[in-house]
């Protein structure tokens, strides 16, 4: 599983909301974080989140079972680490 954690605050919630629109992705609260989990990659389009630069580039709290392969002005992509793919 690939898991992305974002702090559960108003500024970062749009990332989890956009990610939750993917039927293969689940979002749940875990302590003070929103846990975004998928069996394969997690892909979030920045434009859909409405996040400004400072929020967008400070949104990732942690990644488990994967690595960030793209995080630019267009999108955030977290792929499973080798051996973790379904």
C-alpha positions in Angstrom: 0.0 0.0 0.0 1.1 3.6 -0.7 0.2 6.0 2.0 0.4 9.8 2.1 -0.2 11.8 5.3 -1.3 15.4 5.4 -2.1 17.4 8.5 -5.8 17.6 9.1 -6.2 21.4 8.9 -8.3 23.5 6.6 -5.5 24.4 4.3 -4.5 20.8 3.5 -7.9 19.1 3.4 -8.4 19.8 -0.3 -5.6 17.4 -1.1 -7.4 14.6 0.7 -10.7 15.6 -0.8 -9.3 15.5 -4.4 -7.6 12.2 -3.7 -10.8 10.7 -2.4 -12.5 11.1 -5.8 -10.3 8.2 -7.1 -12.3 5.0 -6.4 -9.1 3.1 -5.6 -8.1 5.6 -2.9 -9.3 5.7 0.7 -9.0 8.7 3.0 -9.4 8.4 6.8 -8.4 10.4 9.8 -5.5 9.0 11.8 -4.7 11.1 14.9 -4.1 14.7 13.7 -3.5 13.5 10.1 -5.5 12.6 7.0 -4.2 9.2 5.7 -4.6 8.9 1.9 -4.0 5.3 0.9 -4.0 3.4 -2.4 -2.9 0.0 -3.6 -0.9 1.7 -6.4 0.1 5.3 -7.0 -1.5 8.4 -5.5 -2.0 11.2 -8.0 -3.3 14.7 -7.0 -3.8 17.5 -9.5 -2.9 20.8 -7.9 -5.4 22.8 -9.9 -8.3 20.7 -8.5 -7.2 21.5 -5.0 -7.1 25.2 -5.3 -3.9 25.3 -3.2 -1.5 28.2 -3.5 2.3 27.7 -3.7 3.1 27.9 0.0 0.3 25.5 0.9 0.9 23.1 -1.9 4.7 22.7 -1.3 4.2 22.3 2.5 1.4 19.8 2.4 3.1 16.5 2.7 3.7 15.4 6.3 4.9 11.8 5.5 4.9 9.0 3.0 4.8 5.3 3.8 5.3 2.4 1.4 6.1 4.8 -1.5 8.1 7.8 -2.6 7.3 11.1 -4.2 8.2 10.9 -7.8 6.7 14.2 -8.9 5.7 17.3 -6.9 5.6 20.3 -9.1 3.2 23.1 -10.0 0.9 20.7 -11.8 0.6 17.6 -9.6 1.8 15.4 -6.8 2.5 11.8 -7.6 3.5 9.2 -5.0 4.4 5.7 -6.3 4.9 2.5 -4.4 8.4 1.6 -3.6 9.8 -1.4 -5.6 8.4 -4.6 -4.2 5.3 -2.9 -2.7 3.2 -3.0 -5.9 0.1 -5.2 -5.8 
